[in-house]
Amino acid sequence: MLLFVTGASGSGKTAVIPGLTAKFPEYSIHDFDERGVPEGADTRWRQEQTEFWISKSISNQHLGQDTIICGGAVYGEILACPSIRQIDGLGVCLLDCSDIERIRRVRSNDGTATMELLSWSAWLRVHAVDPEWYPRVITRQGYKRMNWENWQQWKSGDPRWQVKVIDTSSKKINQIVGAVAKWVDTQVSSDLALNLDRKDEDDILLEDHT
């Protein structure tokens, strides 16, 4: 299994890592940004990092180990990554919270809350349930090896488009960890299979020099 815990800034996706690590010591659990975030990180950088973590998960899969990645990955980008077809099982959840709570959390961590952040969180909220919602937000100016055709013809309501949304607005960190852990247990017990046709793909992140 490869499980992504995603969300915009302030949703709690990084804060749950210690708790998930304690609850699931058998998993390989990583922060999406642990390799560092360069100045000016953009859509292409995020998509390349997503492909890197999928490739890392494939290596873990060969060893019989499941993987959880917590961070800024996006469902449509995950499904379009070059190596995603090699994943045996995929689950994605979106941590979300109210705008007021998001601003409070970001400010409490010495961050800057912006209108762009709120717009991004609103887009993620709709994207989690509707593949047709302004896909150009992620398909333009990204990593050239992305396979958008994996899902671009899917319509709103397609049963293959599955993202668990967890509202963290009124929850303390231990409660958020508990909610995410419950979701993880559900994914494992459901033996979820990737909703894409399997075929051989290169599972190594290749730098695009063009």
Backbone hydrogen bonds, N-H to C=O, Kabsch-Sander energy under -0.5 kcal/mol:
donor,donor_aa,acceptor,acceptor_aa,energy
2,L,89,G,-2.5
3,L,67,T,-2.8
4,F,91,G,-2.5
5,V,69,I,-2.9
6,T,4,F,-0.6
6,T,93,C,-2.9
11,S,8,A,-1.6
16,V,12,G,-1.3
17,I,14,T,-1.4
20,L,16,V,-2.8
21,T,17,I,-2.6
22,A,18,P,-1.8
23,K,19,G,-2.0
24,F,20,L,-2.6
27,Y,24,F,-1.7
28,S,66,D,-2.6
29,I,27,Y,-0.8
30,H,68,I,-2.5
32,F,30,H,-0.5
32,F,70,C,-3.1
34,E,31,D,-2.2
36,G,33,D,-2.4
41,A,38,P,-1.5
44,R,141,Q,-0.5
46,R,42,D,-2.3
47,Q,43,T,-2.3
48,E,44,R,-2.5
49,Q,45,W,-2.4
50,T,46,R,-2.1
51,E,47,Q,-2.1
52,F,48,E,-2.1
53,W,49,Q,-2.3
54,I,50,T,-2.0
55,S,51,E,-2.5
56,K,52,F,-2.4
57,S,53,W,-2.2
58,I,54,I,-2.0
59,S,55,S,-1.8
60,N,56,K,-2.0
61,Q,57,S,-2.7
62,H,58,I,-1.9
63,L,59,S,-0.8
63,L,60,N,-0.7
64,G,61,Q,-1.4
65,Q,60,N,-2.8
67,T,1,M,-2.4
68,I,28,S,-2.5
69,I,3,L,-2.7
70,C,30,H,-2.7
71,G,5,V,-2.7
71,G,69,I,-0.5
78,I,74,V,-2.5
79,L,75,Y,-2.3
80,A,76,G,-0.8
81,C,77,E,-0.7
81,C,78,I,-1.1
84,I,81,C,-1.4
86,Q,83,S,-2.0
87,I,84,I,-1.7
91,G,2,L,-2.2
93,C,4,F,-2.4
94,L,164,K,-3.1
95,L,6,T,-3.0
95,L,93,C,-0.5
96,D,166,I,-2.5
102,R,98,S,-2.4
103,I,99,D,-2.5
104,R,100,I,-2.2
105,R,101,E,-2.5
106,V,102,R,-2.6
107,R,103,I,-2.4
108,S,104,R,-2.2
109,N,105,R,-1.1
109,N,106,V,-0.5
110,D,107,R,-1.8
111,G,106,V,-2.8
113,A,111,G,-0.6
114,T,112,T,-0.5
118,L,114,T,-1.7
119,S,115,M,-2.4
120,W,116,E,-2.4
121,S,117,L,-2.5
122,A,118,L,-2.0
123,W,119,S,-2.2
124,L,120,W,-2.5
125,R,121,S,-1.8
126,V,122,A,-1.7
127,H,123,W,-2.9
128,A,124,L,-1.8
129,V,126,V,-1.7
130,D,126,V,-1.6
133,W,130,D,-1.6
134,Y,132,E,-1.1
137,V,134,Y,-1.8
138,I,135,P,-2.0
139,T,135,P,-1.8
140,R,136,R,-1.3
146,M,143,Y,-1.7
147,N,80,A,-3.8
148,W,146,M,-0.9
150,N,147,N,-1.9
151,W,148,W,-1.9
152,Q,148,W,-2.0
154,W,151,W,-2.3
157,G,129,V,-0.6
158,D,155,K,-2.2
161,W,158,D,-1.8
162,Q,160,R,-1.2
163,V,161,W,-0.5
164,K,92,V,-2.1
165,V,163,V,-0.5
166,I,94,L,-2.7
166,I,164,K,-0.5
167,D,165,V,-0.5
168,T,96,D,-3.7
168,T,166,I,-0.6
171,K,168,T,-1.4
175,Q,172,K,-0.7
176,I,172,K,-2.2
177,V,173,I,-2.7
178,G,174,N,-1.9
179,A,175,Q,-2.2
180,V,176,I,-2.6
181,A,177,V,-2.9
182,K,178,G,-2.1
183,W,179,A,-1.8
184,V,180,V,-2.6
185,D,181,A,-2.5
186,T,182,K,-1.9
187,Q,183,W,-2.3
188,V,184,V,-2.3
189,S,185,D,-2.3
190,S,186,T,-1.7
191,D,187,Q,-0.7
191,D,188,V,-0.9
192,L,187,Q,-1.1
194,L,88,D,-0.9
196,L,194,L,-1.0
209,H,207,E,-0.9
